[in-house]
Amino acid sequence: MAPQTGVTPTETPLLPPQSFRPLHLLRRRSVQITAAAWLAANLALLALAGGHLPFRASSLAMPPALDKVLLTDAMFVEVFVQMAIVHLLTRRRRVPDISARAPERATSRREVTLMLGYGLAAMLGGFTLSRLMGWHAFGFHLDGMVISTGQPVVPAEAVCWALYNVIAYALIPYLVFRRRYTTAQLSLRSSDRRADIVLVLVVLLVESAVQLLSSDAAILGLGARQLLLGVPLTFALSFAGTVLPTMVFIYCILAPRYLRLTGSIPATVVLGGVTYALMHFFDGWTTFASPVDAAMSLLYLLLFYTGPGMFKTFITLRTANAWTHVWAYHAIAPHVLIDTPMFVRIFGLR
């Protein structure tokens, strides 16, 4: 089938450089609304939590709630620094406008609605399947990834989680949209490969340093054989289970349509971040034992994941290449660096 009509065949610069000046951004309504929502989420979470957060992860539940919330807020500082680095490295590039890759507004609105509805159905399907098998709920992260819960995960669970997610969130959406759109319209081709490689290496270096310094760096304590087997195993499972699903579902399909509908880069960055956060709704540390616990899980979910999701959106917009976030800020750092010890344990690698 031919590509969707109404998609502009040529690409133009995204926005002039001054559009990214901090004072200019602070005047944008989407930024003001987001800042107010962030403050409200902080206050509500602290008011509901009392002394400690009730989550199924000792690293979240043990520290005082105020300390943990402030530490999570600090992640936004690193995100904004990374955004500044990306902007500096792309400020002289002719950045393609990915909104031109989306169809006209009515079609984009319909596709966004259908994708979000499908995403909800896929989340509920994964939850149902995993519970029927007696496993932890399937989310965008396998139980214990990024935030350690200490709960036992069996090898079959890890493999089925990766297979379900790559099929539900990556393969099926890709096949459906590939019938109507080209790989370029899905942001799967680089418009400047050399510049993208430089950007990926710089961001990856910074993010790797942050991850190793801010975590327990358990990967450094693994033996040579464990690293030799565990690193490719972790890469393969996390790539299928969360990296490809994130790229295809949000950054190939939704992000261009968000920009087409809003006409605003800040609004698109925020929407991409919130979408990324909500896709982790069934992460293993969340708890829904009571309405209050569910509300706190949702609030902390938004605080923890919206920032990284915003950065993934931003780097996609600044390069018009959905692959850049994969290599710079997802597949290797954090997942290989943080999650290799967990997969070594799950598969009993010695």
Secondary structure, DSSP 4 states (H G I P E B T S, - for coil): -PPPTTS-SS----S-GGGG-HHHHHTSHHHHHHHHHHHHHHHHHHHHHTTS---S-HHHHSS-HHHHHHHHHHHHHHHHHHHHHHHHHHTTS----GGGGS--HHHHHHHHHHHHHHHHHHHHHHHHHHHHTT-PPP-SS-TTSSS-------HHHHHHHHHHHIIIIIIHHHHHHHTTS-TTTTT-S-SSHHHHHHHHHHHHHHHHHHHHHHS--GGGGS-HHHHHHHHHHHHHHHIIIIIHHHIIIIIIIIHHHHHHHH--HHHHHHHHHHHHHHTTTT-TT---SSHHHHHHHHHHHHHHHHHHHHHHHHHHHHHT-THHHHHHHTIIIIIIHHHHHHHHHHTT--
